[in-house]
Amino acid sequence: MISLVMVDNVFLGVVGIDIDLYALNDLINSMAFQSQGLVCLLSNSGIIVTHPDSTWIEKNIAGLNLHETSSFADSLSKGAEFISESKSWFTQKKSIQYFYPINIESMGSPWYVMIEIPMDTVTLQARTFTFISTVFLVAFLILVMYMIFNFADRKANEKRLLENIHQLETTREELARHKFGLEILVKERTEELATTLEELQSINEELQSTNEQLNHKNETILQTNEELNQTLQNLKDTQLKLIHSEKMASLTP
């Protein structure tokens, strides 16, 4: 690149810039930009100076016969940075191209560093965020449904618990009434049993008294029986004596 040095229409000399395009190409290609993006250098006339694919080098974008080349060339001539969203010249994929001018003194128009990123890569984070948001939304809806189900189940459990408590209270009241009735019944049966025991005790006393009387009469009868037996024995002895006396009297002449 050669530029004339003029001061007040006086020619002072020539300034030249020697650029090693191969080294520049290697330097730019070594720049990693996103996973599928690329960086290339464009001259002020639209010639591709550096590119990761060497087959594109020295081609002029104006001669690619692609869409929007004329409007793109107009944008290059303005010397300002700009962004274009269109189909890539190189991959034919929808991409975003960012053009940053390199202004060098005494150059009529600047060169440009073009950074191209496929739209899929640009929107990857958005799609990832959308996917994560969808996952969180689904998880949130599941959580809400679970909370609703849990709330409904808890309400049902509370209702069943209240019913069980009411039934327990009813059963307790019935048991209290039965207990009261049983206490009264036991008391009545106890009083009747006590009365019966008193009657039985009175009858037992009467039976004991009657038994004593019978025992006394039995003793009297036994004693009388012994006396009768003794009298009978005496009578027998006397009868034997009389018989013996009569026999002896009959034997006397």
C-alpha positions in Angstrom: 0.0 0.0 0.0 1.6 3.3 -1.2 0.4 6.8 -0.4 1.7 10.2 -1.6 2.7 12.8 1.0 1.7 16.3 -0.1 1.9 19.5 2.0 0.6 22.7 0.5 0.6 21.1 -2.9 4.3 20.3 -2.4 5.3 16.7 -3.0 7.3 15.6 0.0 7.6 11.9 -0.6 5.9 8.5 -0.7 4.7 6.4 2.3 4.4 2.7 1.8 3.0 0.0 4.0 4.1 -3.5 3.5 1.6 -6.0 4.9 2.4 -9.8 5.1 -1.0 -11.0 4.1 -0.1 -14.6 4.8 0.9 -13.8 8.4 -2.2 -11.6 8.7 -4.4 -14.4 7.4 -2.9 -16.9 9.9 -3.3 -14.4 12.7 -7.0 -13.7 11.9 -7.7 -17.4 11.3 -6.3 -18.2 14.8 -9.0 -16.1 16.4 -11.7 -18.3 17.8 -15.1 -16.6 17.6 -18.0 -18.7 18.9 -18.1 -22.3 17.8 -19.0 -21.8 14.1 -18.2 -18.1 13.5 -15.5 -16.8 11.3 -13.4 -13.6 11.0 -12.1 -12.2 7.7 -10.6 -9.0 6.4 -12.1 -7.0 3.5 -10.3 -4.3 1.6 -12.0 -1.0 0.9 -12.9 -2.3 -2.6 -14.7 -5.3 -1.2 -11.9 -7.8 -1.9 -11.6 -10.7 0.6 -8.1 -10.4 2.0 -8.2 -13.1 4.6 -10.5 -16.0 5.1 -10.3 -19.4 6.9 -11.0 -21.0 3.5 -8.2 -19.9 1.2 -10.4 -20.4 -1.9 -12.3 -17.3 -1.0 -9.2 -15.0 -0.8 -8.9 -12.3 -3.4 -12.5 -12.7 -4.5 -14.6 -9.5 -4.6 -17.9 -9.6 -2.9 -19.4 -7.4 -5.6 -18.7 -10.2 -8.1 -20.3 -13.0 -6.1 -23.7 -12.2 -7.7 -25.4 -12.8 -4.4 -28.2 -11.0 -2.8 -27.8 -7.4 -1.4 -24.3 -7.0 -2.9 -25.0 -3.5 -4.1 -26.4 -2.3 -0.8 -23.5 -3.9 1.0 -21.0 -2.1 -1.3 -22.8 1.1 -0.5 -22.4 0.4 3.2 -18.7 -0.3 2.8 -18.2 3.1 1.1 -19.6 5.0 4.1 -16.7 3.9 6.4 -18.8 3.2 9.4 -19.4 0.0 11.3 -22.7 -1.7 10.6 -24.5 -5.0 11.0 -26.1 -7.1 8.3 -28.5 -10.0 8.9 -28.8 -12.1 5.7 -27.8 -15.3 4.1 -24.0 -16.0 4.3 -22.0 -15.7 1.1 -19.8 -18.6 2.2 -22.2 -21.1 3.9 -25.6 -20.0 2.5 -26.9 -20.1 6.0 -28.8 -17.3 7.6 -26.2 -15.4 9.6 -25.4 -12.1 11.2 -22.4 -10.2 9.8 -20.7 -7.4 11.9 -18.4 -5.0 10.0 -15.9 -3.0 11.9 -13.9 -0.4 9.9 -10.1 -0.1 10.2 -9.3 3.6 9.5 -5.7 4.3 8.4 -4.5 7.8 7.8 -4.2 8.8 4.2 -6.5 5.9 3.1 -9.4 7.0 1.0 -11.8 4.5 2.6 -11.2 2.0 5.4 -10.8 -1.7 5.3 -13.2 -3.8 7.3 -13.0 -6.7 9.7 -16.0 -8.9 9.2 -17.2 -11.2 11.9 -19.9 -13.7 10.7 -21.9 -15.8 13.1 -24.6 -18.3 12.0 -28.0 -17.4 13.3 -28.3 -20.8 14.9 -25.3 -20.0 17.0 -26.6 -16.6 17.9 -30.0 -17.9 18.9 -28.5 -21.0 20.6 -28.4 -19.2 24.0 -32.0 -17.9 23.4 -33.1 -21.4 22.4 -31.2 -22.8 25.4 -32.9 -20.2 27.6 -36.2 -21.0 26.0 -35.7 -24.7 26.6 -34.6 -24.2 30.2 -37.5 -21.8 30.7 -39.9 -24.4 29.2 -38.4 -27.1 31.5 -38.8 -24.8 34.5 -42.3 -23.9 33.4 -43.2 -27.6 33.1 -41.6 -28.3 36.4 -43.4 -25.4 37.9 -46.7 -26.6 36.5 -46.0 -30.1 37.8 -45.2 -28.5 41.2 -48.4 -26.5 41.1 -50.4 -29.5 40.1 -48.7 -31.5 42.9 -49.5 -28.7 45.4 -53.1 -28.6 44.2 -53.4 -32.3 44.4 -51.6 -32.3 47.8 -53.9 -29.5 49.0 -57.0 -31.3 47.8 -55.8 -34.5 49.3 -55.0 -32.7 52.6 -58.5 -31.2 52.5 -60.0 -34.7 51.9 -57.8 -36.1 54.8 -58.9 -33.2 57.0 -62.6 -33.9 56.1 -62.1 -37.6 56.8 -60.3 -36.8 60.0 -63.1 -34.5 61.1 -65.7 -37.2 60.3 -63.6 -39.7 62.3 -63.4 -37.3 65.2 -67.2 -36.7 65.0 -67.8 -40.4 64.8 -65.3 -40.9 67.7 -67.2 -38.3 69.8 -70.5 -40.0 69.0 -69.1 -43.4 69.9 -67.6 -41.9 73.1 -71.0 -40.4 74.0 -72.7 -43.8 73.3 -70.1 -45.5 75.4 -70.7 -43.0 78.2 -74.4 -43.7 78.1 -73.9 -47.4 78.1 -71.4 -47.1 80.9 -73.9 -45.0 82.9 -76.6 -47.6 82.2 -74.3 -50.5 83.1 -73.4 -48.7 86.4 -77.0 -48.3 87.2 -77.7 -51.9 86.3 -74.7 -53.1 88.3 -75.9 -51.0 91.2 -79.4 -52.5 91.0 -78.0 -56.0 90.6 -75.6 -55.4 93.6 -78.5 -54.2 95.7 -80.6 -57.1 94.7 -77.7 -59.5 95.4 -77.2 -57.8 98.8 -80.9 -58.3 99.6 -80.7 -61.9 98.4 -77.6 -62.5 100.5 -79.4 -61.0 103.5 -82.3 -63.3 102.9 -80.1 -66.3 102.4 -78.2 -65.4 105.6 -81.6 -65.2 107.4 -82.7 -68.5 106.0 -79.3 -70.0 106.8 -79.7 -68.8 110.4 -83.2 -70.3 110.5 -81.8 -73.5 109.1 -79.0 -73.5 111.6 -81.6 -72.9 114.4 -83.8 -75.7 113.0 -80.8 -78.0 112.7 -79.9 -77.3 116.3 -83.4 -78.1 117.4 -83.4 -81.3 115.3 -80.0 -82.3 116.8 -81.4 -81.7 120.2 -84.5 -83.8 119.5 -82.4 -86.4 117.9 -80.3 -86.6 121.0 -83.5 -86.9 123.1 -84.7 -89.6 120.8 -81.4 -91.5 121.1 -81.5 -91.2 124.8 -85.1 -92.4 125.0 -84.2 -95.2 122.6 -81.4 -96.2 124.8 -83.6 -96.1 127.8 -86.2 -98.2 126.0 -83.6 -100.7 124.9 -82.4 -100.9 128.5 -86.0 -101.4 129.8 -86.6 -104.0 127.1 -83.4 -105.8 128.1 -84.5 -105.6 131.8 -87.9 -107.1 130.8 -86.2 -109.9 128.9 -84.0 -110.6 131.9 -87.0 -110.6 134.2 -88.9 -112.9 131.8 -86.0 -115.3 131.8 -85.9 -115.2 135.5 -89.6 -115.9 135.8 -89.4 -118.8 133.3 -86.5 -120.2 135.2 -88.4 -119.9 138.5 -91.5 -121.6 137.1 -89.3 -124.4 135.8 -87.7 -124.8 139.2 -91.1 -124.7 140.9 -92.4 -127.5 138.6 -89.6 -129.6 139.6 -90.3 -129.4 143.3 -92.6 -132.3 144.6 
